C-alpha cells in the first residue's frame, strides 16, 4: 500500500483505507470509499494539488489530504 499522493500521473489505484482525520467524513462523502478505483490525472509541481478521476468526475486534493488515502496500485 502507498499513499495516493505517491501515485504518478496516468496511473490508477484502488482505495484501501482512509486514515483517521478531521477530513475523513468529507472524503467519504465525495465518494472516496474503500474499493473505489481512482486515476491520478495530473500532479502539480512542488507539492501542489493532485487531480484525480473518481466516479465519473474530477476532484482536486491538496497533497496533505491525498497522503491520508492509502491505495493499492492496479
Secondary structure, 3 states (H helix, E strand, C coil): CEEHHHCCCCCEEEEEEECCCCCHHHHHHCCCCCCCEEEEEEECHHHCCEEEEECCEEEEECHHHHCCEEEEEC
